[in-house]
């Protein structure tokens, strides 16, 4: 389906990007400061709530679940990439401190 195609094109591109995960804001900021030191990031409180939500139709519920499967796969891949980038960041920092 279309969602799977988008996911298949997105995941390989992610390996060439600095990846961030909202729930891991501090670690994302650490990686960004290593790979893009000019980029400033602040980790404040984020709320994701909709006080105006209403009941969904069965078709809408099925479509959300279908698309959510692709989102979950992308989220897992983003966490794996962030872990790898965090490892690179911390290794480089440790090496630079050893050379001082």
C-alpha positions as CSV (number, residue, x, y, z in Angstrom):
1,X,0.0,0.0,0.0
2,X,0.9,3.7,-0.2
3,X,1.9,3.9,3.4
4,X,4.3,1.0,3.1
5,X,5.9,2.6,0.0
6,X,6.5,5.8,1.9
7,X,8.0,3.9,4.7
8,X,10.3,2.0,2.4
9,X,11.6,5.2,0.9
10,X,11.9,7.0,4.2
11,X,13.9,4.5,6.3
12,X,17.0,4.4,4.0
13,X,17.0,8.3,4.0
14,X,17.0,8.3,7.8
15,X,20.4,6.8,7.9
16,X,21.8,9.9,6.3
17,X,20.1,12.3,8.7
18,X,20.6,13.3,12.3
19,X,17.6,11.6,14.0
20,X,15.6,13.0,16.9
21,X,13.0,11.3,19.1
22,X,10.8,13.6,21.2
23,X,10.7,11.3,24.2
24,X,14.5,11.3,24.2
25,X,15.0,15.1,23.9
26,X,18.2,15.4,25.9
27,X,19.9,12.6,23.9
28,X,18.7,14.1,20.7
29,X,20.1,17.5,21.7
30,X,23.4,15.8,22.6
31,X,23.6,14.2,19.1
32,X,22.6,17.5,17.4
33,X,25.3,19.4,19.3
34,X,27.9,17.0,17.9
35,X,26.8,16.7,14.3
36,X,25.3,20.3,13.9
37,X,26.9,22.4,16.7
38,X,25.4,25.6,15.2
39,X,21.9,24.2,15.9
40,X,20.4,25.1,19.2
41,X,17.8,22.9,20.7
42,X,15.8,23.3,23.9
43,X,14.0,20.5,25.7
44,X,10.8,22.0,27.2
45,X,7.6,20.4,28.2
46,X,5.5,19.2,25.2
47,X,1.8,18.4,25.4
48,X,0.0,16.4,22.8
49,X,-3.7,16.5,23.7
50,X,-6.9,17.3,21.8
51,X,-9.6,18.5,24.1
52,X,-12.0,18.5,21.1
53,X,-11.7,14.9,20.2
54,X,-14.8,13.1,19.1
55,X,-15.8,9.5,18.3
56,X,-14.3,8.1,15.1
57,X,-16.1,6.2,12.4
58,X,-15.1,2.6,12.0
59,X,-13.5,3.4,8.6
60,X,-11.5,6.2,10.2
61,X,-10.4,4.0,13.1
62,X,-9.2,1.3,10.7
63,X,-7.3,3.8,8.6
64,X,-5.6,5.2,11.7
65,X,-4.5,1.7,12.8
66,X,-3.2,0.9,9.3
67,X,-1.1,4.1,9.2
68,X,0.0,3.7,12.8
69,X,1.7,0.4,11.9
70,X,4.0,2.3,9.5
71,X,4.6,5.0,12.1
72,X,5.5,2.4,14.8
73,X,8.1,0.9,12.3
74,X,9.5,4.3,11.6
75,X,9.7,5.1,15.3
76,X,11.6,1.9,16.1
77,X,14.0,2.6,13.2
78,X,14.5,6.2,14.5
79,X,15.4,5.0,18.0
80,X,17.9,2.5,16.5
81,X,19.5,5.3,14.5
82,X,19.5,7.7,17.5
83,X,21.3,5.0,19.6
84,X,23.9,4.6,16.9
85,X,24.4,8.4,16.5
86,X,24.6,8.8,20.3
87,X,27.3,6.1,20.4
88,X,29.3,8.0,17.7
89,X,28.8,11.3,19.6
90,X,30.0,9.8,23.0
91,X,32.9,8.0,21.5
92,X,34.1,11.1,19.7
93,X,33.7,13.1,22.9
94,X,35.7,10.5,25.0
95,X,38.5,10.5,22.4
96,X,38.7,14.3,22.3
97,X,38.9,14.4,26.1
98,X,41.6,11.7,26.1
99,X,43.7,13.7,23.7
100,X,43.7,16.8,25.9
